[in-house]
Amino acid sequence: MPRAESPATPAVAPAPLLVRLRGLRPSLSPAEDRVAEQVLADARAAAALTISELAAAAQTSETTVLRFCKRLGLPGYPQLRLALAEESAQPRVSAAKTTDISAKDSIDDIIAKVSFADASAVEETAQQLDRQALTDAASAIAGAKRVDIYGIGASAIVGIDLQQKLHRIGAMAFAWNDPHIALTSATLLARKDVAIGISHSGTTKETIEALEAARRRGATTIAITNFPLSRLASTADLVLTTAARETSLRSGATASRIAALTVVDCLYIAVAQRNLRRARKAVEETRDAVSSHRVS
């Protein structure tokens, strides 16, 4: 698709503190992670603690708590307490207990927790999504000769959805979930091409390898992941992050997929917008092409 002039990118507020914290957890030290666990378990209660009390609750030192604040981009502990107090006052945060399922939960509890996790994943992903990265990614895809999409397991489902959307508006897009085919395809990319790696954890070896191969060939690389400091993110030129909460029973796996699909939908629309007339015409023609396969 021909490249069109990108629309102006609006400023976006920083991601909510708790959303940023969940994304950073894999990069925290064990002591810092204990502080994170205390904060995420009850933000309102943590906001009421002194630095000494929070350090004691997390079985660590005040120095670690201060280092934890720095990791979140805060100058000190007073700013952390203020941010936690502000966030815990928000209706959605104050209503959120835990999305994990217990043996005592009723069917109503299960429905409430799963729907809350899914709705939060979409809402928080939209809040923290990097507008500039999304704009740049859409421009790169709109001007690409070829788009490769890599994803394994549940991420492959997201990749296929993106491939179908892009292909339907005339983009030459391919989704690969076989590691060998992904690598061979990545090795054939060039500078005008785009490669997209999808992994919730950002640690899927096969996806990382394919994206690294594409980058060596000069393709623009894009990562869609929940963790901005992950290995996959470090491999990409552009990073689009999701905000989904994992649970012990992996009900978060659905939330993570919904969050990634939200990013994919935004990316698709942003690409289509760059040549809206052509995109609309392509969607109409493809709809007409399959109309005879629908029952009346």
PyMOL commands that set and color helices and strands:
alter all, ss='L'
color gray80, all
select helices_A, chain A and resi 17-27+30-41+43-47+51-57+62-71+77-88+91-95+107-128+131-142+154-168+179-186+205-216+231-235+252-273+276-293
alter helices_A, ss='H'
color red, helices_A
select strands_A, chain A and resi 147-151+173-176+194-198+220-225+238-241
alter strands_A, ss='S'
color yellow, strands_A
deselect
rebuild
show_as cartoon
